[in-house]
Amino acid sequence: MIPIVMCVDDDTMVQMLSKLIFDETAFCRLVIPALHGAEALDYFENQAAISASNRQWPDLIFLDINMPVVDGWGFLDAYTAQFAGLHPSTKIFMLSSSVDPADREASLQYDLVVDFVPKPLSKKVIAELKTHPELIYFFS
């Protein structure tokens, strides 16, 4: 089971469905929701300000691309510059309804992005993620 997962998505139904599926599949212990990239960056700024032993830093981030305020690209740029070094083992999966191959290709240009997962999450997708090479150690 993954200790902490963050879901950055402006769609509250996606947030609710993801949490439900995470719980039903024993995917993670704690889900931290953020409705856009700025809210997620605020979370990391707050976590960075406390002692490392008390931080609740996500091990995995599901990140939408198209969001208001700060989109997925803006989040990736800021997170990479400011926070990636504080918890270098954090994995990022783009979670998007985009069918544009350019979005997939662009996301994989970021070293932190491990894969591109289509919305919506399902039990089948979660089962596949549990065997993903970057996540399997959480479930073995």
N, C-alpha and C positions, 0 to 999 in steps of 0.2 A: 504494500500500500504506500502511495506517495504521501509524505507527511503534509505538505502544503501546496495547493494549486491556486493560482490566481486566474480568474476569467475576466478579460477586459473586452467588454462588448456593450454597445449602447442599447441592445434589444433586451428588455427585461424578461421576455418570454424565453429567450435563449439562455439567459442567466438561470432562470428557474428550472428549465428543462435540464440544463447541464448539471446543476446541483442534484437534481433528482436521480439522474443517471449515475453520477459519481457515487451517490449513496447506495443505490441498488446494486452496483457492481463492485463495491468495496475498492474504488479507485483511489480515493484519497481520504485523509483524516480531516482536513480543514480546507474549505473553499473561501477565498477572498475575492469578492466581486468588485469590479470597477466599471463604471459606465462609459468611460472614455480614457484616452491616454493621459490626459492631465490629472485625472483622479488617481490613476495608477502611479504616475510619477510623484504625486504628493504623498502617496502611501510609502513609496521607497525613500523619499526624502525624510519622512518621519522615522522610518526604520533605521536609516543610516545615522540618525542623531542619537540613537540609544546604544547601549553596550551590545557588542556582538553576541554575547551569551543570552541576551533577552530578545533578540530580533526574531520576528516571524517572517522569514524571507522565503518566498515560494521556491520550490524545487522545480516547478513547471509553470509556465505561463501560456495560456491559450489567448491569442491576440487576434482580434478582428482587424480588418484593414480600414473599412469605411466607417468612421465615427465622427461625431461633431467635436468641437473644441480642439483636441489633438488626435489625429488619426493614427493608425497602426505604424505608418512610416515615421511620423514625428516621434512617436513613442520609442521606436527602435533606435532612432538617431540619438535621442536624449538618454535613454537607458544605457546604450553602449558607451556614451561619453562619460556619464556620471556614476553609474551604479554597477555595471557588469563586473568590475573588479572586486566588489564587496562580497559577491557570492558567485564565483566563476562556474560553479557546476549547474547553475540554473539553466534549464532548457526552455526554448520558446517554440511553440507550434502555432503557426498561423491558422486561425479558425475562420473561414470565410465562405460566403456564398458566391464569391466571384468565380466566374468560369473563364476569365481571361487568362490565358497561359502566361502572359507578361507579368501578371501579379505573382504567380507561382515562381517564375524565374527571378523576379526582383526580390522576393522575400528570401530566397535561398542564397542571395548574394551576401546576406548578413551572416557572419560566423555564428551568432547566437541562435539563429533559426535552424531548427532541426528538420522540420517537415511542414507540409501544407496540408491541412485537414479540412475537408468540405463540411459545411453546415448542412443540416443540424447534426450534432453528436447523436449517436445511437449506441445501443448495447453492442452491436456488431463492431462499430468503430472502436469502442473502448476495449473490446476483446483484442482487436488487432494492435491497439496501442500498448497493451500489456505485454506484447511480444516484440515491440519495437526495440531495436538494438540499444537505443539511448535510454530506454525506460525499463527494460526487462529486469535489471538488478533490483528494482523496487518490489518485484513480484515473485522472485525466485527464492 
